């Protein structure tokens, strides 16, 4: 098995929204905002090569939205996932499977792109596209609060080609899918069983960054924050018991963390490293 981190650019989100009830006086020491209260976040995807399957988890934001849309988020870098893959030394045409953790625009947007002629095309026309069935049903009939994250231009073209993942799905060798519902219904966190000694959890938006390890640090974007709270504790406990490394999709500086526990509900970061270094050691 080969794993590679793929950075599909960066974008900005409101710091207060990303840290929920945590006061700015506290979170701003962890991640200083700009003059508009915005902080920079990664869109870090993950490439998995396992036998004949070449899998990509999430696709970033993409380039097909309007200038007005992009002005809110200030994307930078290789926001086209094809460019990001090339930067990581991966041929985009080799991808066989796309796994969407969920369908918010910064996770699914790169699956389609605007070419030089202005036409909207599939970034991976020959790849299979997967998402959890429950999440798809939630995304195509969203509640009013979450509607702005599920963009029709991202979802409607996928309707005829999406393949549904089910609970306890075993269609990917050495991958386990952990379903969570606090951030959004039916989000999946791929757990990669890299070897007998190493497991890596792709955290998506349950733990967007290393700063979200403490239990109360929950995004205001989460639909069911109390469920998120329970899910965080359950997964952190498992991570400690099974020596699972946490891989962060949105952390601007940190890719991988190993966590520990100090007290009944106190979890902390023991160490941070890159994916490459983690796999070497």
Backbone as CSV, one residue per row, in Angstrom:
resi,resn,N_x,N_y,N_z,CA_x,CA_y,CA_z,C_x,C_y,C_z
1,UNK,0.839,-1.192,0.000,0.000,0.000,0.000,0.878,1.247,0.000
2,UNK,0.478,2.242,-0.793,1.165,3.541,-0.850,0.171,4.627,-0.444
3,UNK,0.580,5.516,0.443,-0.240,6.654,0.850,0.506,7.942,0.545
4,UNK,-0.206,8.933,0.036,0.382,10.249,-0.202,-0.609,11.338,0.178
5,UNK,-0.103,12.339,0.860,-0.892,13.526,1.178,-0.965,14.411,-0.066
6,UNK,-2.165,14.927,-0.367,-2.375,15.747,-1.563,-3.066,17.039,-1.141
7,UNK,-2.353,18.151,-1.219,-2.901,19.436,-0.779,-3.594,20.140,-1.945
8,UNK,-4.932,20.143,-1.920,-5.730,20.783,-2.967,-5.988,22.247,-2.628
9,UNK,-4.917,22.963,-2.324,-5.009,24.383,-2.021,-5.409,24.671,-0.584
10,UNK,-5.516,25.953,-0.304,-5.975,26.437,0.996,-7.141,27.402,0.783
11,UNK,-7.906,27.614,1.831,-8.979,28.601,1.776,-9.159,29.187,3.165
12,UNK,-10.023,30.189,3.279,-10.227,30.856,4.562,-11.664,30.692,5.043
13,UNK,-11.789,30.480,6.349,-13.084,30.405,7.002,-13.053,31.220,8.282
14,UNK,-14.226,31.646,8.712,-14.329,32.449,9.926,-13.836,31.665,11.138
15,UNK,-12.929,32.268,11.898,-12.364,31.582,13.051,-13.396,31.249,14.108
16,UNK,-14.323,32.145,14.338,-15.361,31.884,15.326,-16.228,30.707,14.951
17,UNK,-16.572,30.604,13.659,-17.381,29.478,13.195,-16.624,28.164,13.343
18,UNK,-15.320,28.208,13.134,-14.524,26.980,13.200,-14.288,26.492,14.629
19,UNK,-14.444,27.392,15.600,-14.189,26.991,16.987,-15.432,27.047,17.870
20,UNK,-16.577,27.376,17.295,-17.833,27.280,18.029,-17.879,28.121,19.290
21,UNK,-18.142,27.471,20.432,-18.339,28.195,21.685,-17.023,28.623,22.342
22,UNK,-15.897,28.217,21.792,-14.609,28.603,22.373,-14.376,30.096,22.122
23,UNK,-14.089,30.888,23.143,-13.923,32.332,22.965,-12.732,32.672,22.060
24,UNK,-12.883,33.754,21.328,-11.809,34.191,20.432,-10.516,34.454,21.187
25,UNK,-10.614,34.936,22.401,-9.423,35.231,23.197,-8.578,33.975,23.402
26,UNK,-9.230,32.806,23.362,-8.518,31.530,23.517,-8.067,30.984,22.163
27,UNK,-9.026,30.848,21.213,-8.653,30.195,19.952,-7.698,31.025,19.110
28,UNK,-7.743,32.351,19.230,-6.868,33.193,18.411,-5.397,33.035,18.773
29,UNK,-5.127,32.517,19.976,-3.743,32.223,20.344,-3.239,30.968,19.640
30,UNK,-4.168,30.092,19.293,-3.814,28.877,18.570,-3.655,29.148,17.077
31,UNK,-4.541,29.978,16.543,-4.577,30.226,15.106,-4.982,31.684,14.871
32,UNK,-4.025,32.602,14.837,-4.337,34.022,14.707,-5.109,34.327,13.414
33,UNK,-6.209,35.057,13.518,-7.001,35.395,12.330,-6.465,36.647,11.640
34,UNK,-6.971,36.893,10.423,-6.631,38.135,9.744,-7.592,39.237,10.190
35,UNK,-7.538,40.388,9.517,-8.346,41.535,9.932,-9.841,41.301,9.763
36,UNK,-10.213,40.287,8.993,-11.627,39.951,8.796,-12.068,38.750,9.633
37,UNK,-11.245,38.379,10.584,-11.518,37.256,11.480,-11.445,35.904,10.765
38,UNK,-10.769,35.866,9.625,-10.638,34.642,8.852,-9.308,33.955,9.151
39,UNK,-9.349,32.625,9.180,-8.140,31.817,9.368,-7.940,30.947,8.129
40,UNK,-6.685,30.618,7.852,-6.368,29.769,6.700,-6.479,28.297,7.071
41,UNK,-7.070,27.534,6.154,-7.276,26.106,6.360,-6.864,25.350,5.107
42,UNK,-6.373,24.147,5.302,-5.982,23.294,4.180,-7.184,22.555,3.619
43,UNK,-7.041,22.112,2.385,-7.949,21.125,1.801,-7.053,19.947,1.418
44,UNK,-6.768,19.139,2.410,-5.778,18.059,2.268,-6.483,16.736,1.978
45,UNK,-6.299,16.255,0.777,-6.881,14.989,0.363,-5.863,13.872,0.606
46,UNK,-6.282,12.636,0.394,-5.387,11.506,0.628,-5.472,10.529,-0.530
47,UNK,-4.303,10.172,-1.059,-4.185,9.197,-2.144,-3.769,7.861,-1.562
48,UNK,-4.480,6.803,-1.968,-4.190,5.447,-1.508,-4.028,4.553,-2.722
49,UNK,-2.877,3.949,-2.829,-2.646,2.974,-3.890,-2.567,1.600,-3.249
50,UNK,-3.494,0.745,-3.619,-3.568,-0.587,-3.018,-3.890,-1.595,-4.111
51,UNK,-2.851,-2.299,-4.601,-3.044,-3.188,-5.729,-3.403,-2.395,-6.971
52,UNK,-4.470,-2.811,-7.640,-4.901,-2.120,-8.858,-5.746,-0.874,-8.576
53,UNK,-6.114,-0.679,-7.337,-6.978,0.453,-7.001,-6.143,1.656,-6.601
54,UNK,-6.474,2.785,-7.201,-5.824,4.048,-6.885,-6.917,5.004,-6.438
55,UNK,-6.967,5.209,-5.146,-8.111,5.827,-4.478,-7.767,7.248,-4.046
56,UNK,-8.711,8.147,-4.201,-8.551,9.521,-3.711,-9.687,9.828,-2.749
57,UNK,-9.328,10.287,-1.558,-10.326,10.696,-0.579,-10.520,12.200,-0.657
58,UNK,-11.715,12.620,-1.019,-12.138,14.007,-1.180,-11.393,14.698,-2.325
59,UNK,-11.953,15.833,-2.769,-11.429,16.470,-3.988,-11.244,17.980,-3.858
60,UNK,-11.379,18.530,-2.659,-11.175,19.963,-2.493,-12.299,20.795,-3.069
61,UNK,-11.991,22.063,-3.318,-12.987,23.074,-3.673,-13.243,23.170,-5.177
62,UNK,-12.201,23.017,-5.967,-12.343,23.166,-7.410,-12.355,24.618,-7.859
63,UNK,-12.667,24.832,-9.147,-12.544,26.177,-9.732,-13.796,26.697,-10.416
64,UNK,-14.913,25.971,-10.309,-16.051,26.299,-11.162,-17.016,27.324,-10.570
65,UNK,-16.793,27.750,-9.325,-17.727,28.700,-8.724,-17.471,30.127,-9.237
66,UNK,-18.348,31.026,-8.877,-18.246,32.417,-9.337,-17.154,33.168,-8.584
67,UNK,-16.737,34.289,-9.149,-15.747,35.143,-8.479,-16.283,35.621,-7.134
68,UNK,-17.562,35.897,-7.067,-18.162,36.336,-5.804,-18.046,35.235,-4.748
69,UNK,-18.328,34.005,-5.135,-18.205,32.873,-4.212,-16.773,32.768,-3.697
70,UNK,-15.807,32.806,-4.603,-14.418,32.660,-4.200,-13.943,33.819,-3.338
71,UNK,-14.545,34.991,-3.503,-14.126,36.142,-2.695,-14.407,35.928,-1.214
72,UNK,-15.360,35.068,-0.892,-15.664,34.772,0.511,-14.611,33.870,1.140
73,UNK,-13.965,33.037,0.309,-13.105,31.972,0.841,-11.619,32.122,0.471
74,UNK,-11.313,32.994,-0.446,-9.932,33.337,-0.815,-9.044,32.108,-1.043
75,UNK,-9.438,31.218,-1.946,-8.627,30.022,-2.184,-7.280,30.369,-2.812
76,UNK,-6.270,29.564,-2.462,-4.926,29.745,-2.999,-4.294,28.381,-3.252
77,UNK,-3.291,28.369,-4.124,-2.556,27.142,-4.390,-3.204,26.303,-5.473
78,UNK,-2.912,25.010,-5.470,-3.424,24.074,-6.471,-4.857,23.686,-6.137
79,UNK,-5.806,24.601,-6.376,-7.180,24.293,-5.998,-7.828,23.285,-6.943
80,UNK,-7.278,23.119,-8.133,-7.730,22.029,-8.999,-7.070,20.752,-8.511
81,UNK,-7.866,19.756,-8.203,-7.316,18.514,-7.657,-6.374,17.841,-8.638
82,UNK,-6.600,18.022,-9.942,-5.675,17.445,-10.925,-4.281,18.041,-10.767
83,UNK,-4.217,19.363,-10.561,-2.919,20.024,-10.365,-2.276,19.574,-9.063
84,UNK,-3.097,19.432,-8.027,-2.574,18.998,-6.730,-1.981,17.595,-6.820
85,UNK,-2.645,16.717,-7.559,-2.128,15.367,-7.737,-0.798,15.389,-8.481
86,UNK,-0.717,16.188,-9.525,0.536,16.285,-10.280,1.667,16.807,-9.407
87,UNK,1.362,17.792,-8.555,2.365,18.318,-7.627,2.870,17.221,-6.699
88,UNK,1.970,16.304,-6.324,2.338,15.186,-5.448,2.953,14.016,-6.211
89,UNK,3.140,14.175,-7.520,3.750,13.122,-8.321,2.813,12.007,-8.711
90,UNK,1.514,12.306,-8.817,0.495,11.296,-9.123,-0.203,11.664,-10.428
91,UNK,-0.379,10.699,-11.299,-1.085,10.908,-12.555,-2.594,10.939,-12.284
92,UNK,-3.255,12.070,-12.530,-4.710,12.137,-12.270,-5.503,11.085,-13.039
93,UNK,-5.047,10.742,-14.229,-5.779,9.773,-15.048,-5.706,8.361,-14.501
94,UNK,-4.831,8.149,-13.521,-4.697,6.802,-12.952,-5.717,6.525,-11.853
95,UNK,-6.420,7.547,-11.377,-7.356,7.375,-10.261,-8.515,6.468,-10.674
96,UNK,-8.762,5.452,-9.853,-9.857,4.520,-10.142,-11.087,4.742,-9.269
97,UNK,-10.881,5.315,-8.072,-11.978,5.455,-7.111,-11.883,6.785,-6.376
98,UNK,-13.001,7.466,-6.255,-13.111,8.674,-5.446,-13.994,8.365,-4.245
99,UNK,-13.482,8.609,-3.050,-14.267,8.460,-1.829,-14.584,9.839,-1.277
100,UNK,-15.855,10.165,-1.186,-16.263,11.427,-0.568,-16.608,11.162,0.896
101,UNK,-15.938,11.854,1.808,-16.321,11.739,3.209,-17.717,12.309,3.408
102,UNK,-17.980,13.422,2.739,-19.307,14.029,2.702,-19.318,15.030,1.556
103,UNK,-20.432,15.674,1.323,-20.622,16.424,0.085,-20.698,17.929,0.275
104,UNK,-20.138,18.459,1.360,-19.989,19.901,1.476,-19.042,20.392,0.383
105,UNK,-19.199,21.636,-0.032,-18.546,22.100,-1.259,-17.024,22.021,-1.238
106,UNK,-16.409,22.102,-0.050,-14.945,22.065,0.013,-14.403,20.637,0.018
107,UNK,-15.284,19.660,-0.069,-14.884,18.254,-0.110,-15.223,17.594,-1.444
108,UNK,-16.261,18.085,-2.091,-16.733,17.481,-3.347,-16.512,18.390,-4.552
109,UNK,-16.263,19.680,-4.320,-16.241,20.657,-5.417,-15.276,20.341,-6.538
110,UNK,-14.132,19.742,-6.200,-13.126,19.463,-7.213,-13.443,18.295,-8.120
111,UNK,-14.517,17.578,-7.864,-14.879,16.435,-8.716,-15.285,16.884,-10.113
112,UNK,-15.714,18.136,-10.224,-15.991,18.746,-11.516,-15.196,20.043,-11.613
113,UNK,-14.804,20.407,-12.821,-13.998,21.617,-12.974,-14.394,22.353,-14.247
114,UNK,-14.001,23.624,-14.303,-14.256,24.449,-15.481,-12.998,24.459,-16.337
115,UNK,-13.116,24.004,-17.586,-11.934,23.981,-18.452,-11.702,25.350,-19.090
116,UNK,-10.693,25.433,-19.939,-10.320,26.723,-20.528,-11.409,27.313,-21.407
117,UNK,-12.286,26.465,-21.902,-13.402,26.933,-22.735,-14.619,27.335,-21.912
118,UNK,-14.519,27.141,-20.589,-15.638,27.473,-19.716,-16.640,26.361,-19.532
119,UNK,-16.347,25.191,-20.081,-17.244,24.042,-19.945,-16.961,23.313,-18.631
120,UNK,-18.018,22.765,-18.026,-17.878,22.003,-16.781,-17.687,20.532,-17.134
121,UNK,-16.596,19.948,-16.621,-16.236,18.572,-16.933,-15.954,17.796,-15.654
122,UNK,-16.069,16.478,-15.732,-15.655,15.627,-14.623,-14.140,15.573,-14.569
123,UNK,-13.592,15.747,-13.378,-12.145,15.671,-13.215,-11.645,14.247,-13.410
124,UNK,-12.496,13.269,-13.052,-12.116,11.859,-13.147,-13.257,11.096,-13.821
125,UNK,-13.412,11.255,-15.126,-14.590,10.685,-15.802,-14.655,9.171,-15.778
126,UNK,-13.528,8.511,-15.595,-13.516,7.048,-15.608,-13.465,6.430,-14.220
127,UNK,-13.407,7.275,-13.189,-13.336,6.763,-11.818,-14.731,6.503,-11.263
128,UNK,-14.793,5.578,-10.305,-16.027,5.343,-9.562,-16.083,6.330,-8.401
129,UNK,-17.264,6.875,-8.128,-17.443,7.890,-7.099,-18.340,7.321,-6.000
130,UNK,-17.850,7.349,-4.772,-18.547,6.722,-3.649,-18.907,7.736,-2.559
131,UNK,-20.067,7.545,-1.953,-20.466,8.299,-0.773,-21.455,7.423,0.001
132,UNK,-21.608,7.711,1.281,-22.559,6.917,2.069,-23.987,7.233,1.627
133,UNK,-24.790,6.191,1.503,-26.156,6.337,0.997,-26.978,7.292,1.849
134,UNK,-26.860,7.181,3.162,-27.637,8.049,4.051,-27.236,9.501,3.871
135,UNK,-25.942,9.723,3.655,-25.498,11.105,3.462,-26.006,11.675,2.142
136,UNK,-25.982,10.876,1.090,-26.495,11.354,-0.195,-27.952,11.799,-0.068
137,UNK,-28.765,10.995,0.578,-30.171,11.342,0.743,-30.337,12.625,1.560
138,UNK,-29.455,12.818,2.523,-29.481,14.045,3.311,-29.057,15.247,2.471
139,UNK,-28.045,15.059,1.623,-27.491,16.164,0.845,-28.442,16.663,-0.237
140,UNK,-29.214,15.764,-0.838,-30.099,16.188,-1.929,-31.424,16.747,-1.419
141,UNK,-31.685,16.561,-0.115,-32.863,17.187,0.507,-32.417,17.860,1.811
142,UNK,-31.579,18.892,1.714,-30.959,19.458,2.913,-31.903,20.327,3.726
143,UNK,-31.582,20.457,5.002,-32.310,21.418,5.834,-31.842,22.822,5.491
144,UNK,-32.580,23.816,5.941,-32.288,25.198,5.574,-30.928,25.661,6.083
145,UNK,-30.494,25.122,7.215,-29.225,25.552,7.807,-28.027,25.017,7.022
146,UNK,-28.177,23.846,6.451,-27.053,23.194,5.764,-27.111,23.376,4.249
147,UNK,-28.172,23.936,3.754,-28.403,24.025,2.315,-27.278,24.730,1.572
148,UNK,-26.697,25.756,2.178,-25.649,26.526,1.506,-24.359,25.737,1.309
149,UNK,-24.222,24.620,2.002,-23.019,23.785,1.844,-23.190,22.707,0.787
150,UNK,-24.437,22.390,0.436,-24.730,21.372,-0.574,-25.146,22.074,-1.865
151,UNK,-24.205,22.295,-2.746,-24.468,23.058,-3.957,-24.973,22.148,-5.076
152,UNK,-26.053,22.563,-5.725,-26.652,21.746,-6.779,-25.669,21.449,-7.898
153,UNK,-24.818,22.424,-8.224,-23.881,22.218,-9.322,-22.827,21.167,-9.000
154,UNK,-22.658,20.853,-7.705,-21.765,19.767,-7.306,-22.472,18.415,-7.306
155,UNK,-23.746,18.418,-6.932,-24.449,17.160,-6.695,-25.203,16.621,-7.908
156,UNK,-25.886,17.483,-8.633,-26.728,17.008,-9.731,-25.955,16.219,-10.790
157,UNK,-24.741,16.657,-11.185,-24.012,15.855,-12.181,-23.577,14.488,-11.665
158,UNK,-23.477,14.336,-10.340,-23.038,13.074,-9.752,-24.171,12.046,-9.621
159,UNK,-25.390,12.500,-9.773,-26.539,11.648,-9.442,-26.546,10.338,-10.224
160,UNK,-26.112,10.357,-11.468,-26.174,9.165,-12.305,-24.955,8.259,-12.155
161,UNK,-23.949,8.721,-11.411,-22.741,7.891,-11.332,-22.307,7.565,-9.904
162,UNK,-22.986,8.130,-8.925,-22.574,7.879,-7.545,-22.859,6.423,-7.174
163,UNK,-21.962,5.839,-6.394,-22.117,4.482,-5.862,-22.237,4.602,-4.354
164,UNK,-23.211,3.909,-3.778,-23.481,4.084,-2.357,-22.661,3.127,-1.503
165,UNK,-22.091,3.681,-0.448,-21.495,2.885,0.612,-22.560,2.622,1.664
166,UNK,-22.536,1.442,2.218,-23.484,1.075,3.259,-22.756,0.955,4.596
167,UNK,-23.502,0.854,5.677,-22.893,0.579,6.979,-22.119,-0.735,6.907
168,UNK,-20.960,-0.756,7.548,-20.100,-1.950,7.581,-19.679,-2.382,6.178
169,UNK,-19.510,-1.421,5.285,-19.118,-1.716,3.915,-17.708,-2.298,3.879
170,UNK,-17.508,-3.351,3.118,-16.207,-4.012,3.047,-15.706,-4.102,1.607
171,UNK,-16.107,-3.168,0.767,-15.762,-3.237,-0.650,-14.355,-2.719,-0.948
172,UNK,-13.686,-2.148,0.052,-12.316,-1.664,-0.124,-11.397,-2.412,0.831
173,UNK,-10.453,-3.134,0.277,-9.523,-3.911,1.099,-8.662,-2.986,1.947
174,UNK,-8.531,-3.321,3.223,-7.723,-2.594,4.210,-8.296,-1.221,4.570
175,UNK,-9.540,-0.959,4.169,-10.219,0.272,4.566,-11.472,-0.077,5.361
176,UNK,-11.627,0.628,6.457,-12.831,0.536,7.280,-13.471,1.915,7.266
177,UNK,-14.793,1.963,7.249,-15.474,3.246,7.217,-16.214,3.487,8.531
178,UNK,-15.811,4.549,9.206,-16.435,4.932,10.473,-17.471,6.008,10.165
179,UNK,-18.733,5.701,10.380,-19.784,6.674,10.081,-20.077,7.530,11.311
180,UNK,-20.170,8.841,11.093,-20.512,9.779,12.164,-21.615,10.707,11.662
181,UNK,-22.366,11.285,12.601,-23.545,12.069,12.226,-23.607,13.463,12.842
182,UNK,-22.627,13.836,13.645,-22.703,15.121,14.330,-22.483,16.303,13.413
183,UNK,-21.453,16.227,12.587,-21.183,17.338,11.665,-22.254,17.418,10.593
184,UNK,-22.536,16.282,10.000,-23.583,16.143,8.995,-23.958,14.668,8.948
185,UNK,-25.199,14.371,8.615,-25.668,12.989,8.636,-24.881,12.132,7.630
186,UNK,-24.359,11.008,8.113,-23.750,10.032,7.222,-22.357,10.366,6.720
187,UNK,-21.613,11.200,7.426,-20.221,11.440,7.041,-19.400,10.190,7.355
188,UNK,-18.506,9.825,6.452,-17.650,8.669,6.695,-16.206,9.118,6.915
189,UNK,-15.566,8.456,7.862,-14.149,8.671,8.133,-13.423,7.387,7.728
190,UNK,-12.675,7.393,6.636,-11.939,6.193,6.243,-10.813,5.894,7.237
191,UNK,-10.801,4.671,7.718,-9.735,4.198,8.602,-8.884,3.236,7.794
192,UNK,-7.634,3.641,7.558,-6.738,2.873,6.711,-5.913,1.930,7.577
193,UNK,-6.050,0.636,7.336,-5.247,-0.367,8.024,-3.981,-0.579,7.191
194,UNK,-3.035,0.330,7.377,-1.832,0.347,6.547,-0.975,-0.897,6.766
195,UNK,-0.842,-1.283,8.012,-0.079,-2.479,8.372,-0.592,-2.976,9.713
196,UNK,0.003,-4.048,10.215,-0.401,-4.569,11.525,-0.128,-3.561,12.621
197,UNK,0.864,-2.696,12.412,1.256,-1.731,13.441,0.678,-0.343,13.233
198,UNK,0.280,-0.016,12.017,-0.103,1.367,11.718,-1.520,1.465,11.155
199,UNK,-2.328,2.275,11.824,-3.656,2.620,11.344,-3.763,4.141,11.293
200,UNK,-4.433,4.632,10.266,-4.558,6.077,10.066,-6.022,6.405,9.817
201,UNK,-6.566,7.317,10.604,-7.955,7.753,10.436,-7.984,9.097,9.716
202,UNK,-8.641,9.118,8.575,-8.857,10.370,7.844,-10.011,11.094,8.517
203,UNK,-9.716,12.198,9.193,-10.669,12.778,10.153,-11.744,13.655,9.542
204,UNK,-11.583,14.063,8.274,-12.569,14.925,7.626,-12.941,16.089,8.547
205,UNK,-14.238,16.279,8.822,-14.659,17.428,9.623,-15.055,17.065,11.053
206,UNK,-14.728,15.858,11.496,-14.916,15.569,12.918,-13.811,16.235,13.721
207,UNK,-12.580,16.080,13.257,-11.418,16.801,13.797,-10.788,17.551,12.627
208,UNK,-11.268,18.743,12.307,-10.706,19.462,11.158,-9.209,19.741,11.299
209,UNK,-8.766,19.971,12.543,-7.367,20.323,12.795,-6.963,19.795,14.158
210,UNK,-5.689,19.843,14.408,-5.165,19.374,15.692,-5.774,20.165,16.850
211,UNK,-6.164,21.402,16.583,-6.748,22.257,17.626,-8.134,21.794,18.059
212,UNK,-8.738,20.876,17.311,-10.064,20.380,17.658,-10.044,19.084,18.454
213,UNK,-8.869,18.692,18.927,-8.783,17.498,19.773,-9.533,17.674,21.098
214,UNK,-9.408,18.794,21.822,-10.191,18.954,23.064,-11.688,18.814,22.787
215,UNK,-12.385,18.129,23.639,-13.786,17.798,23.374,-14.686,19.003,23.109
216,UNK,-14.566,20.115,23.846,-15.497,21.228,23.605,-15.232,22.007,22.319
217,UNK,-14.112,21.764,21.676,-13.756,22.507,20.465,-14.497,21.890,19.279
218,UNK,-15.717,22.371,19.056,-16.614,21.837,18.037,-17.073,22.996,17.147
219,UNK,-17.043,22.784,15.857,-17.408,23.843,14.920,-18.876,24.252,15.035
220,UNK,-19.119,25.528,14.798,-20.500,26.006,14.723,-21.215,25.454,13.497
221,UNK,-20.463,24.943,12.543,-21.059,24.344,11.348,-21.726,22.996,11.635
222,UNK,-21.415,22.374,12.758,-21.932,21.038,13.037,-23.446,21.079,13.278
223,UNK,-24.151,20.163,12.640,-25.602,20.121,12.743,-26.058,19.644,14.120
224,UNK,-25.319,18.707,14.712,-25.710,18.113,15.991,-24.484,18.092,16.913
225,UNK,-24.163,19.210,17.522,-22.904,19.305,18.280,-22.799,18.343,19.458
226,UNK,-23.905,18.015,20.097,-23.819,17.084,21.221,-23.508,15.658,20.736
227,UNK,-23.973,15.343,19.543,-23.590,14.055,18.960,-22.119,14.088,18.575
228,UNK,-21.662,15.207,18.018,-20.234,15.357,17.729,-19.408,15.131,18.980
229,UNK,-19.855,15.681,20.086,-19.131,15.544,21.352,-18.944,14.069,21.714
230,UNK,-20.004,13.299,21.603,-19.922,11.861,21.921,-19.051,11.117,20.910
231,UNK,-19.187,11.485,19.643,-18.398,10.818,18.611,-16.913,11.107,18.779
232,UNK,-16.572,12.325,19.139,-15.169,12.653,19.377,-14.585,11.796,20.497
233,UNK,-15.312,11.679,21.582,-14.814,10.904,22.717,-14.660,9.427,22.350
234,UNK,-15.636,8.891,21.634,-15.572,7.488,21.225,-14.360,7.227,20.335
235,UNK,-14.137,8.109,19.380,-13.044,7.900,18.425,-11.690,8.177,19.059
236,UNK,-11.606,9.175,19.920,-10.343,9.423,20.613,-9.968,8.243,21.506
237,UNK,-10.956,7.670,22.177,-10.700,6.487,23.009,-10.177,5.348,22.165
238,UNK,-10.804,5.130,21.025,-10.333,4.059,20.135,-8.939,4.368,19.596
239,UNK,-8.691,5.622,19.250,-7.379,5.995,18.725,-6.276,5.690,19.728
240,UNK,-6.554,5.954,20.995,-5.567,5.678,22.043,-5.407,4.176,22.254
241,UNK,-6.504,3.462,22.326,-6.457,2.023,22.591,-5.809,1.231,21.456
242,UNK,-5.994,1.725,20.212,-5.508,0.968,19.051,-4.325,1.639,18.355
243,UNK,-3.766,2.683,18.972,-2.621,3.404,18.381,-2.933,3.893,16.966
244,UNK,-4.089,4.520,16.822,-4.499,5.058,15.525,-4.000,6.495,15.400
245,UNK,-3.351,6.801,14.289,-2.915,8.163,14.000,-4.057,8.937,13.341
246,UNK,-4.174,10.217,13.661,-5.222,11.065,13.104,-4.647,11.922,11.977
247,UNK,-5.273,11.839,10.809,-4.853,12.602,9.631,-5.841,13.741,9.429
248,UNK,-5.323,14.978,9.356,-6.179,16.168,9.337,-6.356,16.718,7.924
249,UNK,-7.602,16.881,7.547,-7.910,17.421,6.227,-7.734,18.929,6.168
250,UNK,-8.029,19.631,7.259,-8.070,21.092,7.199,-6.968,21.806,7.987
251,UNK,-6.114,21.069,8.658,-5.059,21.713,9.446,-4.018,22.305,8.505
252,UNK,-3.803,23.599,8.614,-2.899,24.318,7.711,-1.447,23.883,7.898
253,UNK,-1.084,23.485,9.130,0.314,23.200,9.455,0.603,21.737,9.760
254,UNK,-0.384,21.002,10.275,-0.133,19.650,10.777,-0.905,18.605,9.974
255,UNK,-0.214,17.522,9.623,-0.859,16.438,8.873,-1.336,15.311,9.777
256,UNK,-0.479,14.883,10.688,-0.736,13.685,11.497,-0.514,14.002,12.972
257,UNK,-1.369,13.474,13.834,-1.165,13.608,15.280,-1.398,12.274,15.964
258,UNK,-0.649,12.077,17.037,-0.858,10.966,17.958,-1.412,11.561,19.244
259,UNK,-2.483,11.000,19.770,-3.155,11.607,20.919,-3.003,10.746,22.166
260,UNK,-3.186,11.407,23.298,-3.166,10.732,24.591,-4.282,11.273,25.462
261,UNK,-4.406,10.724,26.681,-5.471,11.123,27.596,-4.886,11.427,28.961
262,UNK,-5.389,12.514,29.559,-4.960,12.900,30.904,-6.197,13.303,31.691
263,UNK,-6.791,12.363,32.410,-8.021,12.664,33.143,-9.226,12.109,32.430
264,UNK,-10.390,12.283,33.052,-11.609,11.664,32.544,-11.993,12.138,31.147
265,UNK,-11.874,13.421,30.875,-12.284,13.933,29.571,-11.239,14.863,28.964
266,UNK,-9.998,14.691,29.326,-8.919,15.543,28.838,-8.062,14.760,27.842
267,UNK,-8.154,15.130,26.585,-7.347,14.507,25.546,-6.327,15.533,25.060
268,UNK,-5.166,15.056,24.696,-4.115,15.983,24.297,-3.304,15.381,23.156
269,UNK,-2.534,16.227,22.502,-1.694,15.817,21.384,-0.317,15.447,21.917
270,UNK,0.056,14.206,21.712,1.373,13.752,22.153,2.457,14.168,21.167
271,UNK,2.151,14.114,19.878,3.135,14.491,18.861,2.432,14.760,17.540
272,UNK,3.058,15.581,16.717,2.586,15.849,15.359,3.718,15.540,14.380
273,UNK,3.350,15.097,13.215,4.360,14.776,12.219,3.712,14.829,10.843
274,UNK,4.503,14.563,9.813,3.956,14.444,8.468,3.562,12.996,8.210
275,UNK,2.723,12.793,7.226,2.350,11.432,6.848,3.585,10.637,6.437
276,UNK,4.443,11.269,5.661,5.644,10.577,5.182,6.512,10.109,6.336
277,UNK,6.739,10.978,7.308,7.575,10.598,8.443,6.909,9.549,9.309
278,UNK,5.587,9.657,9.457,4.874,8.664,10.266,5.021,7.264,9.671
279,UNK,4.909,7.184,8.363,4.996,5.875,7.706,6.415,5.312,7.744
280,UNK,7.413,6.170,7.821,8.811,5.724,7.856,9.175,5.146,9.223
281,UNK,8.621,5.729,10.268,9.062,5.374,11.635,8.291,4.190,12.209
